[in-house]
Amino acid sequence: MIRVQVVLAWPQRVGQRTLELPEGATVAEAVTAAALEGSDACPAVAVHGVVARADQLLQDGDRVELLRPLLADPKDNRRRRAKAQPK
């Protein structure tokens, strides 16, 4: 058995579950087992801050982070800020 933590941290809500899963468990299995409200709205998942695939195998002590969708394209935001700065 391995022990993993699944975390969803959004501005208005935070959810966390610590799970014991069989060895060979994947990221997708951990997310499903955690059954955190709002996890279906997460477009991506990370393990210890590094974007992970759903079929990635987990190790004991891993922290699975459910990533929220971007509200704006970071490149567009940078362009907008650059345009607004005085030259």
PDB file of N, CA, C and O in Angstrom:
ATOM      1  N   MET A   1       0.843  -1.190   0.000  1.00  0.00           N
ATOM      2  CA  MET A   1       0.000   0.000   0.000  1.00  0.00           C
ATOM      3  C   MET A   1       0.888   1.254   0.000  1.00  0.00           C
ATOM      4  O   MET A   1       1.971   1.282   0.585  1.00  0.00           O
ATOM      5  N   ILE A   2       0.380   2.278  -0.679  1.00  0.00           N
ATOM      6  CA  ILE A   2       1.053   3.578  -0.667  1.00  0.00           C
ATOM      7  C   ILE A   2       0.083   4.610  -0.101  1.00  0.00           C
ATOM      8  O   ILE A   2      -1.135   4.457  -0.190  1.00  0.00           O
ATOM      9  N   ARG A   3       0.640   5.644   0.471  1.00  0.00           N
ATOM     10  CA  ARG A   3      -0.181   6.723   1.029  1.00  0.00           C
ATOM     11  C   ARG A   3       0.064   7.976   0.193  1.00  0.00           C
ATOM     12  O   ARG A   3       1.206   8.408   0.037  1.00  0.00           O
ATOM     13  N   VAL A   4      -1.013   8.562  -0.346  1.00  0.00           N
ATOM     14  CA  VAL A   4      -0.905   9.775  -1.158  1.00  0.00           C
ATOM     15  C   VAL A   4      -1.917  10.801  -0.669  1.00  0.00           C
ATOM     16  O   VAL A   4      -2.916  10.467  -0.031  1.00  0.00           O
ATOM     17  N   GLN A   5      -1.634  12.035  -0.980  1.00  0.00           N
ATOM     18  CA  GLN A   5      -2.526  13.134  -0.619  1.00  0.00           C
ATOM     19  C   GLN A   5      -3.052  13.748  -1.913  1.00  0.00           C
ATOM     20  O   GLN A   5      -2.285  14.006  -2.841  1.00  0.00           O
ATOM     21  N   VAL A   6      -4.357  13.978  -1.971  1.00  0.00           N
ATOM     22  CA  VAL A   6      -4.977  14.635  -3.128  1.00  0.00           C
ATOM     23  C   VAL A   6      -5.509  15.970  -2.630  1.00  0.00           C
ATOM     24  O   VAL A   6      -6.242  16.025  -1.643  1.00  0.00           O
ATOM     25  N   VAL A   7      -5.134  17.057  -3.324  1.00  0.00           N
ATOM     26  CA  VAL A   7      -5.466  18.409  -2.866  1.00  0.00           C
ATOM     27  C   VAL A   7      -6.117  19.208  -3.985  1.00  0.00           C
ATOM     28  O   VAL A   7      -5.665  19.173  -5.129  1.00  0.00           O
ATOM     29  N   LEU A   8      -7.169  19.919  -3.651  1.00  0.00           N
ATOM     30  CA  LEU A   8      -7.804  20.886  -4.546  1.00  0.00           C
ATOM     31  C   LEU A   8      -7.820  22.203  -3.789  1.00  0.00           C
ATOM     32  O   LEU A   8      -8.468  22.304  -2.747  1.00  0.00           O
ATOM     33  N   ALA A   9      -7.121  23.211  -4.288  1.00  0.00           N
ATOM     34  CA  ALA A   9      -7.042  24.501  -3.601  1.00  0.00           C
ATOM     35  C   ALA A   9      -7.430  25.610  -4.564  1.00  0.00           C
ATOM     36  O   ALA A   9      -6.637  26.009  -5.416  1.00  0.00           O
ATOM     37  N   TRP A  10      -8.637  26.098  -4.425  1.00  0.00           N
ATOM     38  CA  TRP A  10      -9.141  27.206  -5.212  1.00  0.00           C
ATOM     39  C   TRP A  10      -9.404  28.360  -4.261  1.00  0.00           C
ATOM     40  O   TRP A  10      -9.497  28.146  -3.053  1.00  0.00           O
ATOM     41  N   PRO A  11      -9.526  29.582  -4.774  1.00  0.00           N
ATOM     42  CA  PRO A  11      -9.723  30.728  -3.877  1.00  0.00           C
ATOM     43  C   PRO A  11     -10.919  30.577  -2.926  1.00  0.00           C
ATOM     44  O   PRO A  11     -10.827  30.979  -1.767  1.00  0.00           O
ATOM     45  N   GLN A  12     -12.027  30.011  -3.388  1.00  0.00           N
ATOM     46  CA  GLN A  12     -13.222  29.921  -2.552  1.00  0.00           C
ATOM     47  C   GLN A  12     -13.355  28.594  -1.810  1.00  0.00           C
ATOM     48  O   GLN A  12     -14.194  28.474  -0.918  1.00  0.00           O
ATOM     49  N   ARG A  13     -12.552  27.604  -2.158  1.00  0.00           N
ATOM     50  CA  ARG A  13     -12.683  26.312  -1.479  1.00  0.00           C
ATOM     51  C   ARG A  13     -11.366  25.544  -1.501  1.00  0.00           C
ATOM     52  O   ARG A  13     -10.552  25.660  -2.417  1.00  0.00           O
ATOM     53  N   VAL A  14     -11.204  24.768  -0.461  1.00  0.00           N
ATOM     54  CA  VAL A  14     -10.025  23.925  -0.346  1.00  0.00           C
ATOM     55  C   VAL A  14     -10.501  22.542   0.066  1.00  0.00           C
ATOM     56  O   VAL A  14     -11.314  22.406   0.981  1.00  0.00           O
ATOM     57  N   GLY A  15     -10.004  21.538  -0.595  1.00  0.00           N
ATOM     58  CA  GLY A  15     -10.339  20.166  -0.238  1.00  0.00           C
ATOM     59  C   GLY A  15      -9.084  19.327  -0.228  1.00  0.00           C
ATOM     60  O   GLY A  15      -8.161  19.560  -1.008  1.00  0.00           O
ATOM     61  N   GLN A  16      -9.052  18.350   0.659  1.00  0.00           N
ATOM     62  CA  GLN A  16      -7.877  17.499   0.762  1.00  0.00           C
ATOM     63  C   GLN A  16      -8.290  16.129   1.272  1.00  0.00           C
ATOM     64  O   GLN A  16      -9.146  16.020   2.150  1.00  0.00           O
ATOM     65  N   ARG A  17      -7.695  15.101   0.732  1.00  0.00           N
ATOM     66  CA  ARG A  17      -7.931  13.737   1.209  1.00  0.00           C
ATOM     67  C   ARG A  17      -6.601  12.996   1.213  1.00  0.00           C
ATOM     68  O   ARG A  17      -5.816  13.097   0.270  1.00  0.00           O
ATOM     69  N   THR A  18      -6.365  12.266   2.264  1.00  0.00           N
ATOM     70  CA  THR A  18      -5.211  11.371   2.325  1.00  0.00           C
ATOM     71  C   THR A  18      -5.746   9.968   2.087  1.00  0.00           C
ATOM     72  O   THR A  18      -6.686   9.528   2.750  1.00  0.00           O
ATOM     73  N   LEU A  19      -5.139   9.274   1.138  1.00  0.00           N
ATOM     74  CA  LEU A  19      -5.631   7.960   0.722  1.00  0.00           C
ATOM     75  C   LEU A  19      -4.559   6.898   0.866  1.00  0.00           C
ATOM     76  O   LEU A  19      -3.364   7.175   0.762  1.00  0.00           O
ATOM     77  N   GLU A  20      -5.006   5.687   1.105  1.00  0.00           N
ATOM     78  CA  GLU A  20      -4.122   4.527   1.020  1.00  0.00           C
ATOM     79  C   GLU A  20      -4.585   3.742  -0.199  1.00  0.00           C
ATOM     80  O   GLU A  20      -5.727   3.289  -0.272  1.00  0.00           O
ATOM     81  N   LEU A  21      -3.673   3.591  -1.152  1.00  0.00           N
ATOM     82  CA  LEU A  21      -3.983   2.932  -2.416  1.00  0.00           C
ATOM     83  C   LEU A  21      -3.012   1.775  -2.624  1.00  0.00           C
ATOM     84  O   LEU A  21      -1.929   1.760  -2.040  1.00  0.00           O
ATOM     85  N   PRO A  22      -3.393   0.811  -3.450  1.00  0.00           N
ATOM     86  CA  PRO A  22      -2.465  -0.284  -3.732  1.00  0.00           C
ATOM     87  C   PRO A  22      -1.274   0.209  -4.550  1.00  0.00           C
ATOM     88  O   PRO A  22      -1.395   1.172  -5.307  1.00  0.00           O
ATOM     89  N   GLU A  23      -0.140  -0.442  -4.401  1.00  0.00           N
ATOM     90  CA  GLU A  23       1.023  -0.087  -5.215  1.00  0.00           C
ATOM     91  C   GLU A  23       0.643  -0.236  -6.681  1.00  0.00           C
ATOM     92  O   GLU A  23      -0.097  -1.147  -7.053  1.00  0.00           O
ATOM     93  N   GLY A  24       1.155   0.665  -7.505  1.00  0.00           N
ATOM     94  CA  GLY A  24       0.810   0.646  -8.920  1.00  0.00           C
ATOM     95  C   GLY A  24      -0.394   1.515  -9.245  1.00  0.00           C
ATOM     96  O   GLY A  24      -0.855   1.535 -10.386  1.00  0.00           O
ATOM     97  N   ALA A  25      -0.913   2.240  -8.241  1.00  0.00           N
ATOM     98  CA  ALA A  25      -2.054   3.136  -8.470  1.00  0.00           C
ATOM     99  C   ALA A  25      -1.606   4.319  -9.327  1.00  0.00           C
ATOM    100  O   ALA A  25      -0.457   4.755  -9.256  1.00  0.00           O
ATOM    101  N   THR A  26      -2.526   4.825 -10.129  1.00  0.00           N
ATOM    102  CA  THR A  26      -2.224   5.944 -11.023  1.00  0.00           C
ATOM    103  C   THR A  26      -2.821   7.245 -10.482  1.00  0.00           C
ATOM    104  O   THR A  26      -3.607   7.249  -9.535  1.00  0.00           O
ATOM    105  N   VAL A  27      -2.420   8.337 -11.115  1.00  0.00           N
ATOM    106  CA  VAL A  27      -2.953   9.648 -10.766  1.00  0.00           C
ATOM    107  C   VAL A  27      -4.476   9.647 -10.928  1.00  0.00           C
ATOM    108  O   VAL A  27      -5.195  10.126 -10.051  1.00  0.00           O
ATOM    109  N   ALA A  28      -4.962   9.111 -12.041  1.00  0.00           N
ATOM    110  CA  ALA A  28      -6.411   9.091 -12.289  1.00  0.00           C
ATOM    111  C   ALA A  28      -7.147   8.304 -11.210  1.00  0.00           C
ATOM    112  O   ALA A  28      -8.225   8.711 -10.776  1.00  0.00           O
ATOM    113  N   GLU A  29      -6.586   7.199 -10.780  1.00  0.00           N
ATOM    114  CA  GLU A  29      -7.225   6.398  -9.734  1.00  0.00           C
ATOM    115  C   GLU A  29      -7.275   7.155  -8.407  1.00  0.00           C
ATOM    116  O   GLU A  29      -8.254   7.053  -7.668  1.00  0.00           O
ATOM    117  N   ALA A  30      -6.230   7.906  -8.110  1.00  0.00           N
ATOM    118  CA  ALA A  30      -6.207   8.690  -6.870  1.00  0.00           C
ATOM    119  C   ALA A  30      -7.253   9.799  -6.912  1.00  0.00           C
ATOM    120  O   ALA A  30      -7.952  10.031  -5.926  1.00  0.00           O
ATOM    121  N   VAL A  31      -7.361  10.479  -8.041  1.00  0.00           N
ATOM    122  CA  VAL A  31      -8.350  11.560  -8.174  1.00  0.00           C
ATOM    123  C   VAL A  31      -9.757  10.993  -8.034  1.00  0.00           C
ATOM    124  O   VAL A  31     -10.599  11.588  -7.361  1.00  0.00           O
ATOM    125  N   THR A  32     -10.018   9.858  -8.658  1.00  0.00           N
ATOM    126  CA  THR A  32     -11.332   9.227  -8.565  1.00  0.00           C
ATOM    127  C   THR A  32     -11.620   8.787  -7.136  1.00  0.00           C
ATOM    128  O   THR A  32     -12.722   9.001  -6.631  1.00  0.00           O
ATOM    129  N   ALA A  33     -10.643   8.176  -6.483  1.00  0.00           N
ATOM    130  CA  ALA A  33     -10.838   7.695  -5.109  1.00  0.00           C
ATOM    131  C   ALA A  33     -11.048   8.848  -4.134  1.00  0.00           C
ATOM    132  O   ALA A  33     -11.790   8.705  -3.163  1.00  0.00           O
ATOM    133  N   ALA A  34     -10.409   9.984  -4.378  1.00  0.00           N
ATOM    134  CA  ALA A  34     -10.555  11.133  -3.479  1.00  0.00           C
ATOM    135  C   ALA A  34     -11.953  11.727  -3.565  1.00  0.00           C
ATOM    136  O   ALA A  34     -12.483  12.198  -2.558  1.00  0.00           O
ATOM    137  N   ALA A  35     -12.555  11.715  -4.740  1.00  0.00           N
ATOM    138  CA  ALA A  35     -13.920  12.209  -4.960  1.00  0.00           C
ATOM    139  C   ALA A  35     -14.136  13.599  -4.361  1.00  0.00           C
ATOM    140  O   ALA A  35     -15.133  13.842  -3.681  1.00  0.00           O
ATOM    141  N   LEU A  36     -13.199  14.499  -4.619  1.00  0.00           N
ATOM    142  CA  LEU A  36     -13.330  15.868  -4.123  1.00  0.00           C
ATOM    143  C   LEU A  36     -14.312  16.644  -4.993  1.00  0.00           C
ATOM    144  O   LEU A  36     -14.289  16.542  -6.220  1.00  0.00           O
ATOM    145  N   GLU A  37     -15.168  17.414  -4.346  1.00  0.00           N
ATOM    146  CA  GLU A  37     -16.137  18.227  -5.079  1.00  0.00           C
ATOM    147  C   GLU A  37     -15.398  19.253  -5.936  1.00  0.00           C
ATOM    148  O   GLU A  37     -14.546  19.986  -5.433  1.00  0.00           O
ATOM    149  N   GLY A  38     -15.718  19.305  -7.216  1.00  0.00           N
ATOM    150  CA  GLY A  38     -15.089  20.242  -8.137  1.00  0.00           C
ATOM    151  C   GLY A  38     -13.926  19.649  -8.902  1.00  0.00           C
ATOM    152  O   GLY A  38     -13.368  20.310  -9.779  1.00  0.00           O
ATOM    153  N   SER A  39     -13.545  18.418  -8.593  1.00  0.00           N
ATOM    154  CA  SER A  39     -12.400  17.825  -9.282  1.00  0.00           C
ATOM    155  C   SER A  39     -12.670  17.612 -10.767  1.00  0.00           C
ATOM    156  O   SER A  39     -11.736  17.575 -11.569  1.00  0.00           O
ATOM    157  N   ASP A  40     -13.929  17.473 -11.135  1.00  0.00           N
ATOM    158  CA  ASP A  40     -14.267  17.286 -12.552  1.00  0.00           C
ATOM    159  C   ASP A  40     -14.022  18.551 -13.372  1.00  0.00           C
ATOM    160  O   ASP A  40     -13.935  18.481 -14.598  1.00  0.00           O
ATOM    161  N   ALA A  41     -13.911  19.701 -12.718  1.00  0.00           N
ATOM    162  CA  ALA A  41     -13.675  20.965 -13.417  1.00  0.00           C
ATOM    163  C   ALA A  41     -12.182  21.267 -13.575  1.00  0.00           C
ATOM    164  O   ALA A  41     -11.817  22.303 -14.132  1.00  0.00           O
ATOM    165  N   CYS A  42     -11.327  20.381 -13.094  1.00  0.00           N
ATOM    166  CA  CYS A  42      -9.890  20.607 -13.159  1.00  0.00           C
ATOM    167  C   CYS A  42      -9.327  20.100 -14.486  1.00  0.00           C
ATOM    168  O   CYS A  42      -9.437  18.913 -14.790  1.00  0.00           O
ATOM    169  N   PRO A  43      -8.731  20.980 -15.268  1.00  0.00           N
ATOM    170  CA  PRO A  43      -8.227  20.569 -16.572  1.00  0.00           C
ATOM    171  C   PRO A  43      -6.893  19.827 -16.523  1.00  0.00           C
ATOM    172  O   PRO A  43      -6.514  19.171 -17.493  1.00  0.00           O
ATOM    173  N   ALA A  44      -6.181  19.928 -15.402  1.00  0.00           N
ATOM    174  CA  ALA A  44      -4.868  19.293 -15.317  1.00  0.00           C
ATOM    175  C   ALA A  44      -4.582  18.893 -13.872  1.00  0.00           C
ATOM    176  O   ALA A  44      -5.236  19.344 -12.932  1.00  0.00           O
ATOM    177  N   VAL A  45      -3.585  18.033 -13.737  1.00  0.00           N
ATOM    178  CA  VAL A  45      -3.183  17.520 -12.435  1.00  0.00           C
ATOM    179  C   VAL A  45      -1.670  17.590 -12.349  1.00  0.00           C
ATOM    180  O   VAL A  45      -0.979  17.413 -13.351  1.00  0.00           O
ATOM    181  N   ALA A  46      -1.154  17.846 -11.158  1.00  0.00           N
ATOM    182  CA  ALA A  46       0.286  17.863 -10.938  1.00  0.00           C
ATOM    183  C   ALA A  46       0.624  16.951  -9.763  1.00  0.00           C
ATOM    184  O   ALA A  46      -0.197  16.731  -8.873  1.00  0.00           O
ATOM    185  N   VAL A  47       1.830  16.434  -9.777  1.00  0.00           N
ATOM    186  CA  VAL A  47       2.348  15.681  -8.646  1.00  0.00           C
ATOM    187  C   VAL A  47       3.565  16.456  -8.144  1.00  0.00           C
ATOM    188  O   VAL A  47       4.554  16.609  -8.859  1.00  0.00           O
ATOM    189  N   HIS A  48       3.480  16.936  -6.921  1.00  0.00           N
ATOM    190  CA  HIS A  48       4.541  17.774  -6.324  1.00  0.00           C
ATOM    191  C   HIS A  48       4.856  18.968  -7.224  1.00  0.00           C
ATOM    192  O   HIS A  48       6.021  19.332  -7.384  1.00  0.00           O
ATOM    193  N   GLY A  49       3.827  19.578  -7.811  1.00  0.00           N
ATOM    194  CA  GLY A  49       4.010  20.790  -8.607  1.00  0.00           C
ATOM    195  C   GLY A  49       4.423  20.585 -10.048  1.00  0.00           C
ATOM    196  O   GLY A  49       4.607  21.563 -10.773  1.00  0.00           O
ATOM    197  N   VAL A  50       4.575  19.350 -10.488  1.00  0.00           N
ATOM    198  CA  VAL A  50       4.965  19.059 -11.872  1.00  0.00           C
ATOM    199  C   VAL A  50       3.769  18.423 -12.574  1.00  0.00           C
ATOM    200  O   VAL A  50       3.218  17.431 -12.097  1.00  0.00           O
ATOM    201  N   VAL A  51       3.373  18.995 -13.706  1.00  0.00           N
ATOM    202  CA  VAL A  51       2.208  18.483 -14.430  1.00  0.00           C
ATOM    203  C   VAL A  51       2.383  16.988 -14.693  1.00  0.00           C
ATOM    204  O   VAL A  51       3.449  16.533 -15.105  1.00  0.00           O
ATOM    205  N   ALA A  52       1.300  16.234 -14.441  1.00  0.00           N
ATOM    206  CA  ALA A  52       1.359  14.773 -14.542  1.00  0.00           C
ATOM    207  C   ALA A  52       0.291  14.247 -15.490  1.00  0.00           C
ATOM    208  O   ALA A  52      -0.751  14.873 -15.683  1.00  0.00           O
ATOM    209  N   ARG A  53       0.561  13.108 -16.069  1.00  0.00           N
ATOM    210  CA  ARG A  53      -0.412  12.418 -16.912  1.00  0.00           C
ATOM    211  C   ARG A  53      -1.328  11.585 -16.025  1.00  0.00           C
ATOM    212  O   ARG A  53      -0.951  11.216 -14.912  1.00  0.00           O
ATOM    213  N   ALA A  54      -2.509  11.294 -16.504  1.00  0.00           N
ATOM    214  CA  ALA A  54      -3.474  10.505 -15.736  1.00  0.00           C
ATOM    215  C   ALA A  54      -2.969   9.095 -15.466  1.00  0.00           C
ATOM    216  O   ALA A  54      -3.307   8.501 -14.441  1.00  0.00           O
ATOM    217  N   ASP A  55      -2.160   8.552 -16.379  1.00  0.00           N
ATOM    218  CA  ASP A  55      -1.686   7.176 -16.205  1.00  0.00           C
ATOM    219  C   ASP A  55      -0.343   7.086 -15.473  1.00  0.00           C
ATOM    220  O   ASP A  55       0.249   6.010 -15.385  1.00  0.00           O
ATOM    221  N   GLN A  56       0.132   8.220 -14.950  1.00  0.00           N
ATOM    222  CA  GLN A  56       1.396   8.226 -14.203  1.00  0.00           C
ATOM    223  C   GLN A  56       1.239   7.437 -12.906  1.00  0.00           C
ATOM    224  O   GLN A  56       0.257   7.601 -12.182  1.00  0.00           O
ATOM    225  N   LEU A  57       2.218   6.579 -12.621  1.00  0.00           N
ATOM    226  CA  LEU A  57       2.182   5.803 -11.390  1.00  0.00           C
ATOM    227  C   LEU A  57       2.591   6.663 -10.205  1.00  0.00           C
ATOM    228  O   LEU A  57       3.483   7.506 -10.303  1.00  0.00           O
ATOM    229  N   LEU A  58       1.928   6.435  -9.100  1.00  0.00           N
ATOM    230  CA  LEU A  58       2.213   7.193  -7.881  1.00  0.00           C
ATOM    231  C   LEU A  58       3.154   6.422  -6.970  1.00  0.00           C
ATOM    232  O   LEU A  58       3.237   5.194  -7.017  1.00  0.00           O
ATOM    233  N   GLN A  59       3.858   7.178  -6.142  1.00  0.00           N
ATOM    234  CA  GLN A  59       4.742   6.590  -5.146  1.00  0.00           C
ATOM    235  C   GLN A  59       4.275   7.011  -3.765  1.00  0.00           C
ATOM    236  O   GLN A  59       3.548   7.993  -3.611  1.00  0.00           O
ATOM    237  N   ASP A  60       4.698   6.260  -2.772  1.00  0.00           N
ATOM    238  CA  ASP A  60       4.324   6.579  -1.403  1.00  0.00           C
ATOM    239  C   ASP A  60       4.758   8.003  -1.061  1.00  0.00           C
ATOM    240  O   ASP A  60       5.900   8.387  -1.312  1.00  0.00           O
ATOM    241  N   GLY A  61       3.840   8.783  -0.488  1.00  0.00           N
ATOM    242  CA  GLY A  61       4.141  10.148  -0.086  1.00  0.00           C
ATOM    243  C   GLY A  61       3.867  11.194  -1.140  1.00  0.00           C
ATOM    244  O   GLY A  61       4.071  12.380  -0.880  1.00  0.00           O
ATOM    245  N   ASP A  62       3.410  10.806  -2.329  1.00  0.00           N
ATOM    246  CA  ASP A  62       3.128  11.785  -3.385  1.00  0.00           C
ATOM    247  C   ASP A  62       1.966  12.693  -3.004  1.00  0.00           C
ATOM    248  O   ASP A  62       1.056  12.303  -2.273  1.00  0.00           O
ATOM    249  N   ARG A  63       2.026  13.920  -3.524  1.00  0.00           N
ATOM    250  CA  ARG A  63       0.957  14.906  -3.340  1.00  0.00           C
ATOM    251  C   ARG A  63       0.402  15.209  -4.726  1.00  0.00           C
ATOM    252  O   ARG A  63       1.098  15.766  -5.576  1.00  0.00           O
ATOM    253  N   VAL A  64      -0.855  14.838  -4.945  1.00  0.00           N
ATOM    254  CA  VAL A  64      -1.528  15.060  -6.214  1.00  0.00           C
ATOM    255  C   VAL A  64      -2.317  16.359  -6.097  1.00  0.00           C
ATOM    256  O   VAL A  64      -3.174  16.495  -5.224  1.00  0.00           O
ATOM    257  N   GLU A  65      -2.025  17.310  -6.978  1.00  0.00           N
ATOM    258  CA  GLU A  65      -2.655  18.627  -6.924  1.00  0.00           C
ATOM    259  C   GLU A  65      -3.574  18.813  -8.118  1.00  0.00           C
ATOM    260  O   GLU A  65      -3.140  18.690  -9.264  1.00  0.00           O
ATOM    261  N   LEU A  66      -4.829  19.105  -7.862  1.00  0.00           N
ATOM    262  CA  LEU A  66      -5.805  19.359  -8.919  1.00  0.00           C
ATOM    263  C   LEU A  66      -5.695  20.831  -9.300  1.00  0.00           C
ATOM    264  O   LEU A  66      -5.893  21.712  -8.463  1.00  0.00           O
ATOM    265  N   LEU A  67      -5.380  21.089 -10.556  1.00  0.00           N
ATOM    266  CA  LEU A  67      -5.124  22.454 -11.018  1.00  0.00           C
ATOM    267  C   LEU A  67      -6.384  23.088 -11.578  1.00  0.00           C
ATOM    268  O   LEU A  67      -7.122  22.463 -12.339  1.00  0.00           O
ATOM    269  N   ARG A  68      -6.621  24.320 -11.199  1.00  0.00           N
ATOM    270  CA  ARG A  68      -7.817  25.019 -11.672  1.00  0.00           C
ATOM    271  C   ARG A  68      -7.590  25.557 -13.078  1.00  0.00           C
ATOM    272  O   ARG A  68      -6.449  25.742 -13.504  1.00  0.00           O
ATOM    273  N   PRO A  69      -8.675  25.805 -13.792  1.00  0.00           N
ATOM    274  CA  PRO A  69      -8.524  26.343 -15.157  1.00  0.00           C
ATOM    275  C   PRO A  69      -8.007  27.780 -15.114  1.00  0.00           C
ATOM    276  O   PRO A  69      -8.264  28.520 -14.165  1.00  0.00           O
ATOM    277  N   LEU A  70      -7.284  28.152 -16.149  1.00  0.00           N
ATOM    278  CA  LEU A  70      -6.802  29.534 -16.255  1.00  0.00           C
ATOM    279  C   LEU A  70      -7.963  30.445 -16.611  1.00  0.00           C
ATOM    280  O   LEU A  70      -8.810  30.099 -17.434  1.00  0.00           O
ATOM    281  N   LEU A  71      -7.995  31.605 -15.986  1.00  0.00           N
ATOM    282  CA  LEU A  71      -9.045  32.575 -16.288  1.00  0.00           C
ATOM    283  C   LEU A  71      -8.687  33.412 -17.511  1.00  0.00           C
ATOM    284  O   LEU A  71      -9.568  33.939 -18.189  1.00  0.00           O
ATOM    285  N   ALA A  72      -7.390  33.532 -17.788  1.00  0.00           N
ATOM    286  CA  ALA A  72      -6.938  34.297 -18.947  1.00  0.00           C
ATOM    287  C   ALA A  72      -5.630  33.682 -19.438  1.00  0.00           C
ATOM    288  O   ALA A  72      -4.898  33.053 -18.674  1.00  0.00           O
ATOM    289  N   ASP A  73      -5.358  33.870 -20.692  1.00  0.00           N
ATOM    290  CA  ASP A  73      -4.117  33.371 -21.274  1.00  0.00           C
ATOM    291  C   ASP A  73      -2.951  34.210 -20.740  1.00  0.00           C
ATOM    292  O   ASP A  73      -2.966  35.430 -20.904  1.00  0.00           O
ATOM    293  N   PRO A  74      -1.946  33.601 -20.110  1.00  0.00           N
ATOM    294  CA  PRO A  74      -0.821  34.362 -19.560  1.00  0.00           C
ATOM    295  C   PRO A  74      -0.104  35.211 -20.606  1.00  0.00           C
ATOM    296  O   PRO A  74       0.371  36.303 -20.294  1.00  0.00           O
ATOM    297  N   LYS A  75      -0.021  34.722 -21.842  1.00  0.00           N
ATOM    298  CA  LYS A  75       0.642  35.505 -22.892  1.00  0.00           C
ATOM    299  C   LYS A  75      -0.148  36.776 -23.188  1.00  0.00           C
ATOM    300  O   LYS A  75       0.442  37.842 -23.367  1.00  0.00           O
ATOM    301  N   ASP A  76      -1.476  36.678 -23.243  1.00  0.00           N
ATOM    302  CA  ASP A  76      -2.304  37.860 -23.471  1.00  0.00           C
ATOM    303  C   ASP A  76      -2.137  38.865 -22.335  1.00  0.00           C
ATOM    304  O   ASP A  76      -2.048  40.068 -22.578  1.00  0.00           O
ATOM    305  N   ASN A  77      -2.095  38.383 -21.109  1.00  0.00           N
ATOM    306  CA  ASN A  77      -1.910  39.275 -19.956  1.00  0.00           C
ATOM    307  C   ASN A  77      -0.581  40.017 -20.039  1.00  0.00           C
ATOM    308  O   ASN A  77      -0.521  41.217 -19.771  1.00  0.00           O
ATOM    309  N   ARG A  78       0.493  39.304 -20.411  1.00  0.00           N
ATOM    310  CA  ARG A  78       1.806  39.938 -20.543  1.00  0.00           C
ATOM    311  C   ARG A  78       1.784  41.006 -21.626  1.00  0.00           C
ATOM    312  O   ARG A  78       2.329  42.094 -21.440  1.00  0.00           O
ATOM    313  N   ARG A  79       1.153  40.697 -22.764  1.00  0.00           N
ATOM    314  CA  ARG A  79       1.066  41.679 -23.855  1.00  0.00           C
ATOM    315  C   ARG A  79       0.301  42.926 -23.411  1.00  0.00           C
ATOM    316  O   ARG A  79       0.694  44.051 -23.718  1.00  0.00           O
ATOM    317  N   ARG A  80      -0.787  42.709 -22.690  1.00  0.00           N
ATOM    318  CA  ARG A  80      -1.607  43.822 -22.217  1.00  0.00           C
ATOM    319  C   ARG A  80      -0.809  44.715 -21.255  1.00  0.00           C
ATOM    320  O   ARG A  80      -0.884  45.940 -21.345  1.00  0.00           O
ATOM    321  N   ARG A  81      -0.052  44.111 -20.343  1.00  0.00           N
ATOM    322  CA  ARG A  81       0.757  44.887 -19.399  1.00  0.00           C
ATOM    323  C   ARG A  81       1.866  45.649 -20.125  1.00  0.00           C
ATOM    324  O   ARG A  81       2.149  46.800 -19.795  1.00  0.00           O
ATOM    325  N   ALA A  82       2.488  45.011 -21.103  1.00  0.00           N
ATOM    326  CA  ALA A  82       3.557  45.658 -21.849  1.00  0.00           C
ATOM    327  C   ALA A  82       3.034  46.845 -22.637  1.00  0.00           C
ATOM    328  O   ALA A  82       3.690  47.883 -22.726  1.00  0.00           O
ATOM    329  N   LYS A  83       1.855  46.687 -23.204  1.00  0.00           N
ATOM    330  CA  LYS A  83       1.239  47.766 -23.981  1.00  0.00           C
ATOM    331  C   LYS A  83       0.864  48.953 -23.094  1.00  0.00           C
ATOM    332  O   LYS A  83       0.942  50.100 -23.533  1.00  0.00           O
ATOM    333  N   ALA A  84       0.463  48.690 -21.866  1.00  0.00           N
ATOM    334  CA  ALA A  84       0.019  49.750 -20.951  1.00  0.00           C
ATOM    335  C   ALA A  84       1.164  50.535 -20.343  1.00  0.00           C
ATOM    336  O   ALA A  84       0.950  51.639 -19.843  1.00  0.00           O
ATOM    337  N   GLN A  85       2.379  49.996 -20.373  1.00  0.00           N
ATOM    338  CA  GLN A  85       3.517  50.703 -19.773  1.00  0.00           C
ATOM    339  C   GLN A  85       3.958  51.862 -20.655  1.00  0.00           C
ATOM    340  O   GLN A  85       4.011  51.741 -21.879  1.00  0.00           O
ATOM    341  N   PRO A  86       4.278  52.996 -20.013  1.00  0.00           N
ATOM    342  CA  PRO A  86       4.734  54.155 -20.796  1.00  0.00           C
ATOM    343  C   PRO A  86       6.106  53.867 -21.430  1.00  0.00           C
ATOM    344  O   PRO A  86       6.948  53.171 -20.862  1.00  0.00           O
ATOM    345  N   LYS A  87       6.287  54.419 -22.599  1.00  0.00           N
ATOM    346  CA  LYS A  87       7.570  54.182 -23.316  1.00  0.00           C
ATOM    347  C   LYS A  87       8.490  55.357 -23.186  1.00  0.00           C
ATOM    348  O   LYS A  87       9.600  55.333 -23.719  1.00  0.00           O
TER     349      LYS A  87
END
